[in-house]
Amino acid sequence: MSRRKVAVIGGGAAGMMAAIFAARHGDAVTVFEKNAKIGRKLYITGKGRCNLTNNCDSKTVIENTPTNGRFLYSALNRFSPADTMRFFEENGLPLKTERGHRVFPVSDKAADVVDTLLHTAKREGVQITFQRVDELLIKDGTVIGLKTGTKELPFDKVIVACGGCSYPLTGSTGDGYRFARQAGHTVTTLKPSLVPLETEEIIPAEMVQLLLKNVALTVIDTHQGGKKLYTDFGELQFMRYGVAGAVMLSASAHMKEMSPERYRLLIDLKPALSEEKLEARLLREINARHRETVSSLLRSLLPAAMLMLFLSKAGLSPDKNCSEITRTERRQLLMLLKAFPLTVKGFRPIEEAIVTSGGVSVREIDPKTMASKLVKGLYFAGEVIDVDAYTGGFNLQCAFATGVLAGEA
């Protein structure tokens, strides 16, 4: 009996895992990658360190996958975070677990994750060709191959795993959606997820690129009576358009229905101090600096770059003397330090998002095999599917798990 010929479109996380596990089942596998090397997007994940999964159970992954998480039940049952960790360590990549159960290579190098996938694939006999796929070849409801340029190449099975449309410079330019539509699949509305946020407030030039490493964030939904939508702790960066940083990317995934001024960000600039302790410190600073200006006072509490925007929010003159600060004004300073407000105007463009929300409808994919319900021999894996998760390694876990399921099927 001849070996089945399997084509995998996309040499990213899902595609490489699909190729490896298809090859392990005896298939002749070819990966088609349009970039000059595989895993381009993996290189930039986790700030170049690659947060490749989360050291948790499968139920927690599903809970952290707000878009169609339950669709992943079979995939995660087959290939859990523990399986992902075991796969990489058995193939020579030591791992470590950090805050929030995030898993990274001990080397802190995303390149080592890519190399592990590449070397494992080659060891399993996977062929990798660096060329662009232009379209699928479909006949009588069955995929029979694909077309690259003027060449028509026959294949028994095709796995589409070429990502979403975020970070197009890495090759995620939405090709998978085009292939899905060609096969008659529904592609749901595409939106950015895990993306920086634009604010109504103009960020002063001196604040641009200012990085705050330890702040607490609360997101308020004004359309739900000021309901707390999300809270988190971590890193925030001011940009010319608004805010970025890990804590903001996580927050953006919770803002499903964006509209101007709907969401307010409250930033606790002093999360290590309770309101009472911070008030006591503020009083001490005011008394110690009673002959100095408000600007001098705030420089002892804030990065200098934040002063002008902070004073604008407080409605105070930078030259006001500390001895003239009223009780009401002191209270206002306290509130701003514990809940510095920004109003969200919208998401940054989808090209700047880490993950694409939306994709091939899960109603048209068999969750037990990742097979198309519309075209025989066609499979989907990874970000191209309408599934997206929060930060913390969950999205890559989803990619690996769906890739394994598609490859084995």
GIUR-V232882 format. One record per residue. N is the residue number from 1. SS is DSSP state (H for helix, E for strand, - for the rest). Layout:
BEGIN
N,SS
N,SS
END
This chain:
BEGIN
1,-
2,-
3,-
4,-
5,E
6,E
7,E
8,E
9,E
10,-
11,-
12,-
13,H
14,H
15,H
16,H
17,H
18,H
19,H
20,H
21,H
22,H
23,H
24,H
25,-
26,-
27,-
28,E
29,E
30,E
31,E
32,E
33,-
34,-
35,-
36,-
37,-
38,-
39,-
40,-
41,-
42,H
43,H
44,H
45,H
46,H
47,H
48,H
49,-
50,-
51,-
52,-
53,E
54,E
55,-
56,-
57,-
58,H
59,H
60,H
61,H
62,H
63,H
64,-
65,-
66,-
67,E
68,-
69,H
70,H
71,H
72,H
73,H
74,H
75,H
76,H
77,H
78,H
79,-
80,-
81,H
82,H
83,H
84,H
85,H
86,H
87,H
88,H
89,H
90,H
91,-
92,-
93,-
94,-
95,E
96,E
97,E
98,-
99,H
100,H
101,H
102,E
103,E
104,E
105,E
106,-
107,-
108,-
109,-
110,H
111,H
112,H
113,H
114,H
115,H
116,H
117,H
118,H
119,H
120,H
121,H
122,H
123,H
124,-
125,-
126,-
127,E
128,E
129,E
130,-
131,-
132,-
133,-
134,-
135,E
136,E
137,E
138,E
139,E
140,-
141,-
142,E
143,E
144,E
145,E
146,E
147,E
148,E
149,-
150,-
151,E
152,E
153,E
154,E
155,-
156,-
157,E
158,E
159,E
160,E
161,-
162,-
163,-
164,-
165,-
166,-
167,-
168,H
169,H
170,H
171,-
172,-
173,-
174,-
175,H
176,H
177,H
178,H
179,H
180,H
181,H
182,H
183,-
184,-
185,-
186,-
187,E
188,-
189,-
190,-
191,E
192,E
193,E
194,-
195,-
196,-
197,E
198,E
199,E
200,-
201,-
202,-
203,-
204,-
205,H
206,H
207,H
208,-
209,-
210,-
211,E
212,E
213,E
214,E
215,E
216,E
217,E
218,E
219,E
220,E
221,E
222,H
223,H
224,H
225,-
226,-
227,E
228,E
229,E
230,E
231,E
232,E
233,E
234,E
235,E
236,E
237,E
238,E
239,-
240,-
241,-
242,E
243,E
244,E
245,-
246,H
247,H
248,H
249,H
250,H
251,H
252,H
253,-
254,-
255,-
256,-
257,-
258,-
259,-
260,-
261,-
262,-
263,E
264,E
265,E
266,E
267,E
268,E
269,-
270,-
271,-
272,-
273,-
274,-
275,H
276,H
277,H
278,H
279,H
280,H
281,H
282,H
283,H
284,H
285,H
286,H
287,H
288,H
289,-
290,-
291,-
292,-
293,E
294,H
295,H
296,H
297,H
298,H
299,H
300,-
301,-
302,-
303,-
304,H
305,H
306,H
307,H
308,H
309,H
310,H
311,H
312,H
313,H
314,H
315,-
316,-
317,-
318,-
319,-
320,-
321,E
322,H
323,H
324,H
325,-
326,-
327,H
328,H
329,H
330,H
331,H
332,H
333,H
334,H
335,H
336,H
337,H
338,H
339,-
340,E
341,E
342,E
343,E
344,E
345,E
346,E
347,E
348,-
349,-
350,H
351,H
352,H
353,-
354,-
355,E
356,E
357,E
358,-
359,-
360,E
361,-
362,H
363,H
364,H
365,E
366,-
367,-
368,-
369,-
370,-
371,E
372,E
373,-
374,-
375,-
376,E
377,-
378,E
379,E
380,E
381,-
382,H
383,H
384,H
385,E
386,-
387,-
388,E
389,-
390,-
391,-
392,-
393,-
394,H
395,H
396,H
397,H
398,H
399,H
400,H
401,H
402,H
403,H
404,H
405,H
406,H
407,H
408,H
409,-
END
